């Protein structure tokens, strides 16, 4: 009986990130065009070189918008141009993202975070909001004239509109005109999460 011959095991090294799957790839292309080293650009952006390296290599999947703005300034471009460089590497009219999102708006001092599932676009925003217990989010966070759509993923949400109170639970949806005076409040003892879509986008960049 012939012995089973196992093929030799080849070492292909560490898996490399997909060059079009994260914004760090676009950062690397732009930095290299300028002839800068990563540590030099990190210094110009006022970032820890380890943080910058983690973003560029894709280990940090959804960098904060503050970090993206700092990097864009160091590259002498706008955040929108940086995202445009990223999305032009994707097939036309197609963007593939992940639940980790593209960037984060951090309002930790107010008890909530907003994660964007797409690069910035003036016509819309699609993402999710994570609110700690007792956190409050009012209309001032979304300075736009249009509509907001939300769906509760986890937890509960109290909504105040024109002095009326409403309570939303998991699975409930809401469509609201952003011109109305409103506020969201997390009355739950745990974190509340909800999907958020705004038309147009509330991010003015």
PyMOL CGO cylinders between C-alpha atoms (Angstrom):
from pymol import cmd
from pymol.cgo import CYLINDER

trace = [
    CYLINDER, 0.00, 0.00, 0.00, 1.41, 3.33, -1.00, 0.3, 1, 1, 1, 1, 1, 1,
    CYLINDER, 1.41, 3.33, -1.00, 2.14, 5.77, 1.81, 0.3, 1, 1, 1, 1, 1, 1,
    CYLINDER, 2.14, 5.77, 1.81, 0.30, 9.08, 1.77, 0.3, 1, 1, 1, 1, 1, 1,
    CYLINDER, 0.30, 9.08, 1.77, 2.69, 11.82, 0.75, 0.3, 1, 1, 1, 1, 1, 1,
    CYLINDER, 2.69, 11.82, 0.75, 1.83, 15.16, 2.32, 0.3, 1, 1, 1, 1, 1, 1,
    CYLINDER, 1.83, 15.16, 2.32, 2.63, 18.25, 0.29, 0.3, 1, 1, 1, 1, 1, 1,
    CYLINDER, 2.63, 18.25, 0.29, 5.24, 20.59, 1.78, 0.3, 1, 1, 1, 1, 1, 1,
    CYLINDER, 5.24, 20.59, 1.78, 3.85, 23.38, 3.93, 0.3, 1, 1, 1, 1, 1, 1,
    CYLINDER, 3.85, 23.38, 3.93, 4.60, 26.77, 2.47, 0.3, 1, 1, 1, 1, 1, 1,
    CYLINDER, 4.60, 26.77, 2.47, 5.00, 29.82, 4.66, 0.3, 1, 1, 1, 1, 1, 1,
    CYLINDER, 5.00, 29.82, 4.66, 3.35, 32.79, 3.02, 0.3, 1, 1, 1, 1, 1, 1,
    CYLINDER, 3.35, 32.79, 3.02, 4.04, 35.06, 6.01, 0.3, 1, 1, 1, 1, 1, 1,
    CYLINDER, 4.04, 35.06, 6.01, 1.50, 37.22, 7.77, 0.3, 1, 1, 1, 1, 1, 1,
    CYLINDER, 1.50, 37.22, 7.77, -1.76, 37.82, 5.89, 0.3, 1, 1, 1, 1, 1, 1,
    CYLINDER, -1.76, 37.82, 5.89, -1.78, 41.26, 4.33, 0.3, 1, 1, 1, 1, 1, 1,
    CYLINDER, -1.78, 41.26, 4.33, -4.82, 43.56, 4.53, 0.3, 1, 1, 1, 1, 1, 1,
    CYLINDER, -4.82, 43.56, 4.53, -6.85, 44.02, 1.39, 0.3, 1, 1, 1, 1, 1, 1,
    CYLINDER, -6.85, 44.02, 1.39, -5.48, 47.26, -0.13, 0.3, 1, 1, 1, 1, 1, 1,
    CYLINDER, -5.48, 47.26, -0.13, -8.98, 48.57, -0.85, 0.3, 1, 1, 1, 1, 1, 1,
    CYLINDER, -8.98, 48.57, -0.85, -10.67, 47.46, 2.37, 0.3, 1, 1, 1, 1, 1, 1,
    CYLINDER, -10.67, 47.46, 2.37, -9.65, 50.30, 4.68, 0.3, 1, 1, 1, 1, 1, 1,
    CYLINDER, -9.65, 50.30, 4.68, -8.87, 53.99, 4.55, 0.3, 1, 1, 1, 1, 1, 1,
    CYLINDER, -8.87, 53.99, 4.55, -5.29, 53.36, 5.69, 0.3, 1, 1, 1, 1, 1, 1,
    CYLINDER, -5.29, 53.36, 5.69, -4.44, 52.11, 2.21, 0.3, 1, 1, 1, 1, 1, 1,
    CYLINDER, -4.44, 52.11, 2.21, -5.41, 55.48, 0.77, 0.3, 1, 1, 1, 1, 1, 1,
    CYLINDER, -5.41, 55.48, 0.77, -3.35, 57.24, 3.46, 0.3, 1, 1, 1, 1, 1, 1,
    CYLINDER, -3.35, 57.24, 3.46, -0.32, 55.16, 2.55, 0.3, 1, 1, 1, 1, 1, 1,
    CYLINDER, -0.32, 55.16, 2.55, -0.65, 55.97, -1.16, 0.3, 1, 1, 1, 1, 1, 1,
    CYLINDER, -0.65, 55.97, -1.16, -0.92, 59.71, -0.49, 0.3, 1, 1, 1, 1, 1, 1,
    CYLINDER, -0.92, 59.71, -0.49, 1.95, 59.67, 2.02, 0.3, 1, 1, 1, 1, 1, 1,
    CYLINDER, 1.95, 59.67, 2.02, 4.23, 57.83, -0.40, 0.3, 1, 1, 1, 1, 1, 1,
    CYLINDER, 4.23, 57.83, -0.40, 3.41, 60.28, -3.17, 0.3, 1, 1, 1, 1, 1, 1,
    CYLINDER, 3.41, 60.28, -3.17, 4.69, 63.04, -0.87, 0.3, 1, 1, 1, 1, 1, 1,
    CYLINDER, 4.69, 63.04, -0.87, 7.86, 61.08, -0.15, 0.3, 1, 1, 1, 1, 1, 1,
    CYLINDER, 7.86, 61.08, -0.15, 7.18, 61.08, 3.59, 0.3, 1, 1, 1, 1, 1, 1,
    CYLINDER, 7.18, 61.08, 3.59, 7.91, 58.40, 6.15, 0.3, 1, 1, 1, 1, 1, 1,
    CYLINDER, 7.91, 58.40, 6.15, 5.04, 57.22, 8.34, 0.3, 1, 1, 1, 1, 1, 1,
    CYLINDER, 5.04, 57.22, 8.34, 6.67, 58.61, 11.48, 0.3, 1, 1, 1, 1, 1, 1,
    CYLINDER, 6.67, 58.61, 11.48, 7.06, 62.04, 9.82, 0.3, 1, 1, 1, 1, 1, 1,
    CYLINDER, 7.06, 62.04, 9.82, 3.41, 62.22, 8.84, 0.3, 1, 1, 1, 1, 1, 1,
    CYLINDER, 3.41, 62.22, 8.84, 2.34, 61.05, 12.28, 0.3, 1, 1, 1, 1, 1, 1,
    CYLINDER, 2.34, 61.05, 12.28, 4.35, 63.89, 13.84, 0.3, 1, 1, 1, 1, 1, 1,
    CYLINDER, 4.35, 63.89, 13.84, 2.80, 66.43, 11.43, 0.3, 1, 1, 1, 1, 1, 1,
    CYLINDER, 2.80, 66.43, 11.43, -0.66, 65.16, 12.36, 0.3, 1, 1, 1, 1, 1, 1,
    CYLINDER, -0.66, 65.16, 12.36, 0.11, 65.26, 16.09, 0.3, 1, 1, 1, 1, 1, 1,
    CYLINDER, 0.11, 65.26, 16.09, -0.50, 61.53, 16.47, 0.3, 1, 1, 1, 1, 1, 1,
    CYLINDER, -0.50, 61.53, 16.47, 1.39, 58.79, 18.25, 0.3, 1, 1, 1, 1, 1, 1,
    CYLINDER, 1.39, 58.79, 18.25, 3.35, 56.97, 15.48, 0.3, 1, 1, 1, 1, 1, 1,
    CYLINDER, 3.35, 56.97, 15.48, 1.94, 53.65, 16.75, 0.3, 1, 1, 1, 1, 1, 1,
    CYLINDER, 1.94, 53.65, 16.75, -1.61, 54.93, 16.36, 0.3, 1, 1, 1, 1, 1, 1,
    CYLINDER, -1.61, 54.93, 16.36, -0.90, 56.22, 12.88, 0.3, 1, 1, 1, 1, 1, 1,
    CYLINDER, -0.90, 56.22, 12.88, 0.72, 52.92, 11.88, 0.3, 1, 1, 1, 1, 1, 1,
    CYLINDER, 0.72, 52.92, 11.88, -2.28, 50.96, 13.19, 0.3, 1, 1, 1, 1, 1, 1,
    CYLINDER, -2.28, 50.96, 13.19, -4.64, 53.11, 11.09, 0.3, 1, 1, 1, 1, 1, 1,
    CYLINDER, -4.64, 53.11, 11.09, -2.52, 52.89, 7.95, 0.3, 1, 1, 1, 1, 1, 1,
    CYLINDER, -2.52, 52.89, 7.95, -2.12, 49.12, 8.22, 0.3, 1, 1, 1, 1, 1, 1,
    CYLINDER, -2.12, 49.12, 8.22, -5.83, 48.61, 8.84, 0.3, 1, 1, 1, 1, 1, 1,
    CYLINDER, -5.83, 48.61, 8.84, -5.55, 47.33, 12.40, 0.3, 1, 1, 1, 1, 1, 1,
    CYLINDER, -5.55, 47.33, 12.40, -7.76, 50.23, 13.50, 0.3, 1, 1, 1, 1, 1, 1,
    CYLINDER, -7.76, 50.23, 13.50, -10.76, 49.73, 11.24, 0.3, 1, 1, 1, 1, 1, 1,
    CYLINDER, -10.76, 49.73, 11.24, -12.80, 52.82, 12.14, 0.3, 1, 1, 1, 1, 1, 1,
    CYLINDER, -12.80, 52.82, 12.14, -10.51, 55.66, 13.23, 0.3, 1, 1, 1, 1, 1, 1,
    CYLINDER, -10.51, 55.66, 13.23, -12.11, 58.65, 14.93, 0.3, 1, 1, 1, 1, 1, 1,
    CYLINDER, -12.11, 58.65, 14.93, -13.12, 61.56, 12.73, 0.3, 1, 1, 1, 1, 1, 1,
    CYLINDER, -13.12, 61.56, 12.73, -10.76, 63.74, 14.79, 0.3, 1, 1, 1, 1, 1, 1,
    CYLINDER, -10.76, 63.74, 14.79, -7.80, 61.56, 13.79, 0.3, 1, 1, 1, 1, 1, 1,
    CYLINDER, -7.80, 61.56, 13.79, -8.91, 61.51, 10.15, 0.3, 1, 1, 1, 1, 1, 1,
    CYLINDER, -8.91, 61.51, 10.15, -9.13, 65.31, 10.14, 0.3, 1, 1, 1, 1, 1, 1,
    CYLINDER, -9.13, 65.31, 10.14, -5.64, 65.58, 11.65, 0.3, 1, 1, 1, 1, 1, 1,
    CYLINDER, -5.64, 65.58, 11.65, -4.18, 63.20, 9.06, 0.3, 1, 1, 1, 1, 1, 1,
    CYLINDER, -4.18, 63.20, 9.06, -5.95, 64.99, 6.21, 0.3, 1, 1, 1, 1, 1, 1,
    CYLINDER, -5.95, 64.99, 6.21, -4.50, 68.33, 7.38, 0.3, 1, 1, 1, 1, 1, 1,
    CYLINDER, -4.50, 68.33, 7.38, -1.03, 66.79, 7.47, 0.3, 1, 1, 1, 1, 1, 1,
    CYLINDER, -1.03, 66.79, 7.47, -1.58, 65.61, 3.89, 0.3, 1, 1, 1, 1, 1, 1,
    CYLINDER, -1.58, 65.61, 3.89, -2.82, 69.09, 2.86, 0.3, 1, 1, 1, 1, 1, 1,
    CYLINDER, -2.82, 69.09, 2.86, -6.20, 67.76, 1.79, 0.3, 1, 1, 1, 1, 1, 1,
    CYLINDER, -6.20, 67.76, 1.79, -9.72, 67.73, 3.21, 0.3, 1, 1, 1, 1, 1, 1,
    CYLINDER, -9.72, 67.73, 3.21, -11.23, 64.69, 4.96, 0.3, 1, 1, 1, 1, 1, 1,
    CYLINDER, -11.23, 64.69, 4.96, -13.64, 64.34, 2.02, 0.3, 1, 1, 1, 1, 1, 1,
    CYLINDER, -13.64, 64.34, 2.02, -10.71, 64.15, -0.41, 0.3, 1, 1, 1, 1, 1, 1,
    CYLINDER, -10.71, 64.15, -0.41, -9.09, 61.48, 1.75, 0.3, 1, 1, 1, 1, 1, 1,
    CYLINDER, -9.09, 61.48, 1.75, -12.26, 59.40, 1.72, 0.3, 1, 1, 1, 1, 1, 1,
    CYLINDER, -12.26, 59.40, 1.72, -12.62, 60.04, -2.01, 0.3, 1, 1, 1, 1, 1, 1,
    CYLINDER, -12.62, 60.04, -2.01, -9.16, 58.58, -2.55, 0.3, 1, 1, 1, 1, 1, 1,
    CYLINDER, -9.16, 58.58, -2.55, -10.30, 55.53, -0.55, 0.3, 1, 1, 1, 1, 1, 1,
    CYLINDER, -10.30, 55.53, -0.55, -13.60, 54.99, -2.35, 0.3, 1, 1, 1, 1, 1, 1,
    CYLINDER, -13.60, 54.99, -2.35, -12.16, 55.45, -5.84, 0.3, 1, 1, 1, 1, 1, 1,
    CYLINDER, -12.16, 55.45, -5.84, -10.27, 52.22, -5.20, 0.3, 1, 1, 1, 1, 1, 1,
    CYLINDER, -10.27, 52.22, -5.20, -13.63, 50.46, -4.86, 0.3, 1, 1, 1, 1, 1, 1,
    CYLINDER, -13.63, 50.46, -4.86, -15.61, 49.36, -7.94, 0.3, 1, 1, 1, 1, 1, 1,
    CYLINDER, -15.61, 49.36, -7.94, -17.82, 52.13, -9.34, 0.3, 1, 1, 1, 1, 1, 1,
    CYLINDER, -17.82, 52.13, -9.34, -21.17, 52.58, -7.56, 0.3, 1, 1, 1, 1, 1, 1,
    CYLINDER, -21.17, 52.58, -7.56, -20.25, 49.95, -4.97, 0.3, 1, 1, 1, 1, 1, 1,
    CYLINDER, -20.25, 49.95, -4.97, -18.97, 50.23, -1.42, 0.3, 1, 1, 1, 1, 1, 1,
    CYLINDER, -18.97, 50.23, -1.42, -18.38, 47.23, 0.82, 0.3, 1, 1, 1, 1, 1, 1,
    CYLINDER, -18.38, 47.23, 0.82, -18.00, 47.97, 4.51, 0.3, 1, 1, 1, 1, 1, 1,
    CYLINDER, -18.00, 47.97, 4.51, -18.21, 46.17, 7.84, 0.3, 1, 1, 1, 1, 1, 1,
    CYLINDER, -18.21, 46.17, 7.84, -20.16, 46.53, 11.07, 0.3, 1, 1, 1, 1, 1, 1,
    CYLINDER, -20.16, 46.53, 11.07, -17.09, 48.20, 12.58, 0.3, 1, 1, 1, 1, 1, 1,
    CYLINDER, -17.09, 48.20, 12.58, -17.73, 51.19, 10.33, 0.3, 1, 1, 1, 1, 1, 1,
    CYLINDER, -17.73, 51.19, 10.33, -15.53, 53.68, 8.54, 0.3, 1, 1, 1, 1, 1, 1,
    CYLINDER, -15.53, 53.68, 8.54, -15.08, 56.30, 11.27, 0.3, 1, 1, 1, 1, 1, 1,
    CYLINDER, -15.08, 56.30, 11.27, -16.41, 57.25, 14.69, 0.3, 1, 1, 1, 1, 1, 1,
    CYLINDER, -16.41, 57.25, 14.69, -17.75, 60.49, 16.15, 0.3, 1, 1, 1, 1, 1, 1,
    CYLINDER, -17.75, 60.49, 16.15, -16.87, 60.28, 19.82, 0.3, 1, 1, 1, 1, 1, 1,
    CYLINDER, -16.87, 60.28, 19.82, -18.97, 62.17, 22.38, 0.3, 1, 1, 1, 1, 1, 1,
    CYLINDER, -18.97, 62.17, 22.38, -17.73, 60.26, 25.41, 0.3, 1, 1, 1, 1, 1, 1,
    CYLINDER, -17.73, 60.26, 25.41, -18.17, 63.27, 27.69, 0.3, 1, 1, 1, 1, 1, 1,
    CYLINDER, -18.17, 63.27, 27.69, -21.87, 63.17, 26.78, 0.3, 1, 1, 1, 1, 1, 1,
    CYLINDER, -21.87, 63.17, 26.78, -22.14, 59.40, 26.94, 0.3, 1, 1, 1, 1, 1, 1,
    CYLINDER, -22.14, 59.40, 26.94, -22.56, 58.35, 23.34, 0.3, 1, 1, 1, 1, 1, 1,
    CYLINDER, -22.56, 58.35, 23.34, -20.72, 57.45, 20.12, 0.3, 1, 1, 1, 1, 1, 1,
    CYLINDER, -20.72, 57.45, 20.12, -21.84, 57.62, 16.48, 0.3, 1, 1, 1, 1, 1, 1,
    CYLINDER, -21.84, 57.62, 16.48, -20.31, 55.12, 14.06, 0.3, 1, 1, 1, 1, 1, 1,
    CYLINDER, -20.31, 55.12, 14.06, -20.57, 55.70, 10.30, 0.3, 1, 1, 1, 1, 1, 1,
    CYLINDER, -20.57, 55.70, 10.30, -20.98, 52.66, 8.07, 0.3, 1, 1, 1, 1, 1, 1,
    CYLINDER, -20.98, 52.66, 8.07, -19.92, 54.63, 4.98, 0.3, 1, 1, 1, 1, 1, 1,
    CYLINDER, -19.92, 54.63, 4.98, -17.40, 57.34, 4.08, 0.3, 1, 1, 1, 1, 1, 1,
    CYLINDER, -17.40, 57.34, 4.08, -18.81, 60.88, 4.42, 0.3, 1, 1, 1, 1, 1, 1,
    CYLINDER, -18.81, 60.88, 4.42, -21.39, 61.76, 1.79, 0.3, 1, 1, 1, 1, 1, 1,
    CYLINDER, -21.39, 61.76, 1.79, -23.31, 65.07, 1.69, 0.3, 1, 1, 1, 1, 1, 1,
    CYLINDER, -23.31, 65.07, 1.69, -26.59, 63.44, 0.64, 0.3, 1, 1, 1, 1, 1, 1,
    CYLINDER, -26.59, 63.44, 0.64, -26.96, 60.94, 3.48, 0.3, 1, 1, 1, 1, 1, 1,
    CYLINDER, -26.96, 60.94, 3.48, -25.53, 59.39, 6.63, 0.3, 1, 1, 1, 1, 1, 1,
    CYLINDER, -25.53, 59.39, 6.63, -25.87, 55.70, 7.53, 0.3, 1, 1, 1, 1, 1, 1,
    CYLINDER, -25.87, 55.70, 7.53, -24.55, 54.34, 10.80, 0.3, 1, 1, 1, 1, 1, 1,
    CYLINDER, -24.55, 54.34, 10.80, -25.39, 53.49, 14.39, 0.3, 1, 1, 1, 1, 1, 1,
    CYLINDER, -25.39, 53.49, 14.39, -25.45, 55.21, 17.76, 0.3, 1, 1, 1, 1, 1, 1,
    CYLINDER, -25.45, 55.21, 17.76, -24.30, 53.70, 21.05, 0.3, 1, 1, 1, 1, 1, 1,
    CYLINDER, -24.30, 53.70, 21.05, -25.67, 55.46, 24.17, 0.3, 1, 1, 1, 1, 1, 1,
    CYLINDER, -25.67, 55.46, 24.17, -24.61, 54.79, 27.75, 0.3, 1, 1, 1, 1, 1, 1,
    CYLINDER, -24.61, 54.79, 27.75, -27.12, 54.75, 30.60, 0.3, 1, 1, 1, 1, 1, 1,
    CYLINDER, -27.12, 54.75, 30.60, -28.51, 58.24, 31.18, 0.3, 1, 1, 1, 1, 1, 1,
    CYLINDER, -28.51, 58.24, 31.18, -27.02, 59.69, 27.99, 0.3, 1, 1, 1, 1, 1, 1,
    CYLINDER, -27.02, 59.69, 27.99, -28.98, 62.41, 26.20, 0.3, 1, 1, 1, 1, 1, 1,
    CYLINDER, -28.98, 62.41, 26.20, -28.78, 63.33, 22.51, 0.3, 1, 1, 1, 1, 1, 1,
    CYLINDER, -28.78, 63.33, 22.51, -30.63, 66.40, 21.24, 0.3, 1, 1, 1, 1, 1, 1,
    CYLINDER, -30.63, 66.40, 21.24, -31.31, 68.08, 17.91, 0.3, 1, 1, 1, 1, 1, 1,
    CYLINDER, -31.31, 68.08, 17.91, -28.18, 70.18, 18.17, 0.3, 1, 1, 1, 1, 1, 1,
    CYLINDER, -28.18, 70.18, 18.17, -26.09, 67.12, 17.32, 0.3, 1, 1, 1, 1, 1, 1,
    CYLINDER, -26.09, 67.12, 17.32, -27.77, 66.89, 13.90, 0.3, 1, 1, 1, 1, 1, 1,
    CYLINDER, -27.77, 66.89, 13.90, -27.63, 70.41, 12.38, 0.3, 1, 1, 1, 1, 1, 1,
    CYLINDER, -27.63, 70.41, 12.38, -29.43, 69.60, 9.15, 0.3, 1, 1, 1, 1, 1, 1,
    CYLINDER, -29.43, 69.60, 9.15, -32.83, 70.15, 7.55, 0.3, 1, 1, 1, 1, 1, 1,
    CYLINDER, -32.83, 70.15, 7.55, -34.25, 66.84, 6.49, 0.3, 1, 1, 1, 1, 1, 1,
    CYLINDER, -34.25, 66.84, 6.49, -35.29, 63.58, 8.08, 0.3, 1, 1, 1, 1, 1, 1,
    CYLINDER, -35.29, 63.58, 8.08, -33.88, 61.08, 10.54, 0.3, 1, 1, 1, 1, 1, 1,
    CYLINDER, -33.88, 61.08, 10.54, -34.74, 57.40, 10.53, 0.3, 1, 1, 1, 1, 1, 1,
    CYLINDER, -34.74, 57.40, 10.53, -33.78, 55.16, 13.44, 0.3, 1, 1, 1, 1, 1, 1,
    CYLINDER, -33.78, 55.16, 13.44, -34.36, 51.55, 14.46, 0.3, 1, 1, 1, 1, 1, 1,
    CYLINDER, -34.36, 51.55, 14.46, -33.66, 50.28, 17.96, 0.3, 1, 1, 1, 1, 1, 1,
    CYLINDER, -33.66, 50.28, 17.96, -31.22, 47.35, 17.86, 0.3, 1, 1, 1, 1, 1, 1,
    CYLINDER, -31.22, 47.35, 17.86, -30.70, 46.86, 21.57, 0.3, 1, 1, 1, 1, 1, 1,
    CYLINDER, -30.70, 46.86, 21.57, -32.15, 48.45, 24.70, 0.3, 1, 1, 1, 1, 1, 1,
    CYLINDER, -32.15, 48.45, 24.70, -34.75, 51.18, 25.07, 0.3, 1, 1, 1, 1, 1, 1,
    CYLINDER, -34.75, 51.18, 25.07, -34.94, 54.81, 24.04, 0.3, 1, 1, 1, 1, 1, 1,
    CYLINDER, -34.94, 54.81, 24.04, -37.05, 57.68, 25.35, 0.3, 1, 1, 1, 1, 1, 1,
    CYLINDER, -37.05, 57.68, 25.35, -38.02, 60.34, 22.83, 0.3, 1, 1, 1, 1, 1, 1,
    CYLINDER, -38.02, 60.34, 22.83, -39.23, 63.84, 23.65, 0.3, 1, 1, 1, 1, 1, 1,
    CYLINDER, -39.23, 63.84, 23.65, -40.94, 65.79, 20.83, 0.3, 1, 1, 1, 1, 1, 1,
    CYLINDER, -40.94, 65.79, 20.83, -42.89, 69.01, 21.37, 0.3, 1, 1, 1, 1, 1, 1,
    CYLINDER, -42.89, 69.01, 21.37, -43.22, 68.21, 25.11, 0.3, 1, 1, 1, 1, 1, 1,
    CYLINDER, -43.22, 68.21, 25.11, -44.61, 64.76, 24.34, 0.3, 1, 1, 1, 1, 1, 1,
    CYLINDER, -44.61, 64.76, 24.34, -42.85, 61.62, 25.56, 0.3, 1, 1, 1, 1, 1, 1,
    CYLINDER, -42.85, 61.62, 25.56, -42.55, 58.38, 23.60, 0.3, 1, 1, 1, 1, 1, 1,
    CYLINDER, -42.55, 58.38, 23.60, -40.77, 55.15, 24.48, 0.3, 1, 1, 1, 1, 1, 1,
    CYLINDER, -40.77, 55.15, 24.48, -39.15, 52.93, 21.85, 0.3, 1, 1, 1, 1, 1, 1,
    CYLINDER, -39.15, 52.93, 21.85, -38.03, 49.33, 22.38, 0.3, 1, 1, 1, 1, 1, 1,
    CYLINDER, -38.03, 49.33, 22.38, -36.04, 46.83, 20.35, 0.3, 1, 1, 1, 1, 1, 1,
    CYLINDER, -36.04, 46.83, 20.35, -37.32, 46.58, 16.80, 0.3, 1, 1, 1, 1, 1, 1,
    CYLINDER, -37.32, 46.58, 16.80, -39.24, 49.88, 16.90, 0.3, 1, 1, 1, 1, 1, 1,
    CYLINDER, -39.24, 49.88, 16.90, -38.54, 52.38, 14.14, 0.3, 1, 1, 1, 1, 1, 1,
    CYLINDER, -38.54, 52.38, 14.14, -38.93, 56.14, 13.97, 0.3, 1, 1, 1, 1, 1, 1,
    CYLINDER, -38.93, 56.14, 13.97, -39.00, 58.68, 11.13, 0.3, 1, 1, 1, 1, 1, 1,
    CYLINDER, -39.00, 58.68, 11.13, -38.80, 62.30, 12.26, 0.3, 1, 1, 1, 1, 1, 1,
    CYLINDER, -38.80, 62.30, 12.26, -38.43, 65.69, 10.63, 0.3, 1, 1, 1, 1, 1, 1,
    CYLINDER, -38.43, 65.69, 10.63, -35.20, 67.19, 11.96, 0.3, 1, 1, 1, 1, 1, 1,
    CYLINDER, -35.20, 67.19, 11.96, -36.83, 70.63, 12.20, 0.3, 1, 1, 1, 1, 1, 1,
    CYLINDER, -36.83, 70.63, 12.20, -38.86, 69.47, 15.20, 0.3, 1, 1, 1, 1, 1, 1,
    CYLINDER, -38.86, 69.47, 15.20, -37.51, 70.12, 18.71, 0.3, 1, 1, 1, 1, 1, 1,
    CYLINDER, -37.51, 70.12, 18.71, -36.61, 66.66, 19.93, 0.3, 1, 1, 1, 1, 1, 1,
    CYLINDER, -36.61, 66.66, 19.93, -34.26, 64.79, 22.23, 0.3, 1, 1, 1, 1, 1, 1,
    CYLINDER, -34.26, 64.79, 22.23, -33.31, 61.13, 22.79, 0.3, 1, 1, 1, 1, 1, 1,
    CYLINDER, -33.31, 61.13, 22.79, -32.59, 59.74, 26.25, 0.3, 1, 1, 1, 1, 1, 1,
    CYLINDER, -32.59, 59.74, 26.25, -31.41, 56.30, 27.35, 0.3, 1, 1, 1, 1, 1, 1,
    CYLINDER, -31.41, 56.30, 27.35, -33.47, 55.27, 30.40, 0.3, 1, 1, 1, 1, 1, 1,
    CYLINDER, -33.47, 55.27, 30.40, -32.12, 51.72, 30.26, 0.3, 1, 1, 1, 1, 1, 1,
    CYLINDER, -32.12, 51.72, 30.26, -29.60, 50.45, 32.84, 0.3, 1, 1, 1, 1, 1, 1,
    CYLINDER, -29.60, 50.45, 32.84, -27.46, 49.16, 29.97, 0.3, 1, 1, 1, 1, 1, 1,
    CYLINDER, -27.46, 49.16, 29.97, -26.16, 50.59, 26.72, 0.3, 1, 1, 1, 1, 1, 1,
    CYLINDER, -26.16, 50.59, 26.72, -28.72, 51.30, 24.01, 0.3, 1, 1, 1, 1, 1, 1,
    CYLINDER, -28.72, 51.30, 24.01, -27.87, 50.86, 20.33, 0.3, 1, 1, 1, 1, 1, 1,
    CYLINDER, -27.87, 50.86, 20.33, -29.84, 52.07, 17.34, 0.3, 1, 1, 1, 1, 1, 1,
    CYLINDER, -29.84, 52.07, 17.34, -29.35, 52.33, 13.58, 0.3, 1, 1, 1, 1, 1, 1,
    CYLINDER, -29.35, 52.33, 13.58, -29.36, 55.89, 12.25, 0.3, 1, 1, 1, 1, 1, 1,
    CYLINDER, -29.36, 55.89, 12.25, -29.96, 57.27, 8.76, 0.3, 1, 1, 1, 1, 1, 1,
    CYLINDER, -29.96, 57.27, 8.76, -30.13, 60.99, 8.00, 0.3, 1, 1, 1, 1, 1, 1,
    CYLINDER, -30.13, 60.99, 8.00, -31.06, 62.63, 4.70, 0.3, 1, 1, 1, 1, 1, 1,
    CYLINDER, -31.06, 62.63, 4.70, -29.12, 64.76, 3.98, 0.3, 1, 1, 1, 1, 1, 1,
    CYLINDER, -29.12, 64.76, 3.98, -26.04, 64.01, 6.07, 0.3, 1, 1, 1, 1, 1, 1,
    CYLINDER, -26.04, 64.01, 6.07, -25.71, 65.92, 9.34, 0.3, 1, 1, 1, 1, 1, 1,
    CYLINDER, -25.71, 65.92, 9.34, -21.91, 66.00, 8.92, 0.3, 1, 1, 1, 1, 1, 1,
    CYLINDER, -21.91, 66.00, 8.92, -20.87, 69.24, 7.29, 0.3, 1, 1, 1, 1, 1, 1,
    CYLINDER, -20.87, 69.24, 7.29, -17.42, 68.73, 5.76, 0.3, 1, 1, 1, 1, 1, 1,
]
cmd.load_cgo(trace, "trace")
